[in-house]
């Protein structure tokens, strides 16, 4: 089996699960409990390698939605928001803590509403920025928690992937919120990314411990952004 074929098959499995979960993209609030149950069943059939391959997908679609809105392509923006929403619904089933799970669920609902607004050409750049910032922060915290759990359960490869995405996502979240990525935050992000790469390279206990410490620091910055976004809510 070629690597390309394997990656394509993995992506196909994930996308099939995603389609099964998302259902009608314009009915976010209908039978929510049933949708969550469907998402959980779908997520149980996705291999860990697929999760790793799709780690940055929600972020990618959120950035694509912003670009589409800037280019006056509301339908394209709406489609990307729906895709990000579907991926986030699946991620909810893997959330480690209740706080992050609730934030992922809330972000998914916000993206559904933003998608509807975009289709009606009613979504402002400011509102999309707020929705994007909250979603990216939720995902960054989600991956941070997954990484910590991975390191503690002796899965450094997965931990490295999740740690790197937590760092990247947090930086994008600050930018989306219109807040400066100052030198202190930039250093924390870089430290986490370097530690994540080292873990993936040598998979040693020491590298995992260094990455774990870097994630603790990222958590402090995530809390700072969470507080700022709370103050920015309308």
C-alpha positions in Angstrom: 0.0 0.0 0.0 1.5 3.4 -1.0 1.7 6.2 1.5 -0.4 8.4 -0.8 -3.1 5.8 -1.1 -3.2 5.2 2.6 -3.5 8.9 3.3 -6.3 9.2 0.7 -8.1 6.3 2.2 -7.8 7.7 5.7 -9.1 11.1 4.6 -12.0 9.3 2.8 -12.9 7.5 6.0 -12.9 10.7 8.0 -14.9 12.7 5.4 -17.5 9.9 5.2 -17.8 10.0 9.0 -18.1 13.8 8.8 -20.8 13.7 6.2 -22.7 11.2 8.3 -22.5 13.4 11.4 -23.1 16.8 9.9 -26.3 16.0 8.1 -28.1 19.1 7.0 -25.7 21.9 7.6 -28.5 24.5 8.1 -30.1 22.7 11.0 -27.7 23.3 13.8 -30.1 23.3 16.8 -32.4 20.5 15.6 -32.2 17.2 17.6 -28.8 18.2 19.0 -28.6 15.3 21.4 -29.1 12.9 18.5 -26.4 14.6 16.5 -23.9 14.3 19.3 -24.7 10.6 19.7 -24.1 10.2 15.9 -20.9 12.1 16.2 -19.7 9.8 19.0 -20.4 6.7 17.0 -18.7 8.1 13.9 -15.6 9.2 15.9 -15.2 5.7 17.3 -14.6 4.4 13.8 -11.8 6.8 13.0 -8.2 5.6 13.5 -5.8 7.8 15.5 -3.7 8.2 12.4 -6.6 9.9 10.7 -7.1 12.3 13.6 -3.5 13.2 13.3 -3.7 13.8 9.6 -6.8 16.1 10.0 -5.4 18.0 13.0 -5.3 21.4 11.4 -8.4 21.1 9.3 -10.8 23.3 11.4 -8.1 26.0 11.4 -7.6 25.7 7.7 -11.4 26.1 7.0 -11.7 29.0 9.3 -8.9 30.8 7.6 -10.4 30.0 4.2 -13.7 31.4 5.3 -12.1 34.7 6.3 -10.3 34.9 2.9 -13.6 34.1 1.1 -15.5 36.8 2.9 -12.7 39.3 2.1 -13.0 38.3 -1.5 -16.8 38.8 -1.4 -17.6 35.1 -1.9 -20.2 34.5 0.8 -21.2 30.9 -0.4 -17.6 29.8 -0.2 -17.2 31.3 3.2 -20.4 29.5 4.3 -19.2 26.2 3.0 -15.9 26.5 4.9 -17.6 27.4 8.1 -19.9 24.4 7.7 -16.9 22.2 7.2 -15.1 23.5 10.3 -18.3 23.1 12.2 -18.6 19.4 11.2 -15.0 18.7 12.2 -15.5 20.5 15.5 -18.6 18.3 16.3 -16.4 15.3 15.9 -13.7 16.8 18.1 -16.2 17.3 20.8 -16.4 13.5 21.3 -12.6 13.4 22.1 -12.6 16.4 24.5 -10.9 15.5 27.8 -12.6 18.1 30.1 -16.1 19.4 30.4 -14.9 23.1 30.1 -13.2 22.5 26.7 -16.1 20.3 25.5 -18.6 23.0 26.3 -16.5 25.6 24.5 -16.1 23.3 21.4 -19.9 22.8 21.3 -20.5 26.5 21.7 -18.0 27.3 18.9 -19.7 24.8 16.6 -23.1 26.4 17.2 -21.6 29.8 16.5 -20.1 28.6 13.3 -23.4 27.2 12.2 -25.1 30.6 12.7 -22.2 32.4 11.0 -22.6 30.0 8.0 -26.3 30.9 7.7 -25.5 34.6 7.9 -22.8 34.2 5.2 -25.3 32.5 2.9 -27.6 35.4 3.4 -24.7 37.8 2.8 -25.2 39.2 6.3 -22.0 38.1 8.0 -19.7 41.0 8.9 -15.9 40.7 9.0 -16.0 41.7 12.6 -18.4 39.0 13.6 -16.5 36.3 11.7 -13.3 37.4 13.4 -15.0 37.0 16.9 -16.4 33.5 16.0 -13.0 32.5 14.5 -11.0 33.6 17.5 -13.3 31.8 20.0 -13.2 28.6 17.8 -9.5 28.7 17.4 -9.0 29.2 21.1 -11.3 26.3 21.9 -9.4 24.0 19.5 -6.0 25.2 20.9 -7.1 24.3 24.4 -8.5 21.0 23.2 -5.3 20.0 21.5 -3.3 21.2 24.5 -5.3 18.8 26.8 -5.0 16.0 24.3 -1.2 16.5 24.1 -0.9 16.5 27.9 -2.9 13.2 28.1 -0.8 11.7 25.2 2.5 12.5 27.0 1.3 11.0 30.3 0.0 7.9 28.6 3.3 7.3 26.8 2.2 8.4 23.3 4.8 11.0 22.3 4.1 11.0 18.6 0.5 11.9 19.0 1.4 14.3 21.8 3.9 16.1 19.5 1.3 16.6 16.8 -1.3 17.9 19.3 1.2 20.2 21.0 2.3 21.7 17.8 -1.3 22.4 16.8 -2.1 23.9 20.2 0.8 26.3 19.7 -0.2 27.3 16.2 -3.9 27.5 17.0 -3.3 29.8 19.9 -1.2 32.2 17.8 -3.9 32.3 15.1 -6.6 32.9 17.8 -4.8 35.9 19.1 -4.4 37.3 15.6 -8.1 36.6 14.8 -9.1 38.5 17.9 -7.1 41.5 16.8 -4.7 41.2 19.7 -0.9 41.4 19.4 1.2 38.3 19.5 3.9 40.0 21.7 7.4 38.7 22.2 6.5 36.8 25.4 3.7 34.9 23.6 5.7 34.4 20.5 8.5 32.8 22.5 6.0 30.5 24.3 4.6 29.4 21.0 8.0 28.8 19.5 9.2 26.9 22.6 6.1 24.6 22.4 6.6 24.0 18.6 10.3 23.2 19.1 9.5 20.9 22.0 6.8 19.2 19.9 9.2 18.6 17.0 11.8 17.2 19.5 9.2 14.8 20.9 8.2 13.6 17.4 11.9 13.1 16.5 13.3 11.2 19.5 10.2 10.3 21.5 12.1 10.4 24.8 10.7 10.9 28.2 12.8 14.0 28.7 11.4 15.5 25.4 7.9 14.7 26.5 8.5 16.4 29.9 9.8 19.5 28.1 6.8 19.7 25.8 4.5 19.2 28.8 6.1 22.2 30.6 5.7 24.3 27.4 2.0 23.4 27.3 1.6 24.6 30.8 2.9 28.0 29.7 0.6 28.0 26.7 -2.3 27.4 29.1 -1.6 30.7 30.9 -1.7 32.6 27.6 -4.9 30.8 26.6 -6.5 31.9 29.8 -5.4 35.5 29.0 -7.1 35.3 25.6 -10.2 33.7 27.0 -10.6 36.6 29.4 -10.0 39.1 26.6 -12.6 37.4 24.4 -15.1 37.5 27.3 -14.7 41.2 27.5 -15.0 41.5 23.7 -18.4 39.7 23.5 -21.3 41.9 22.4 
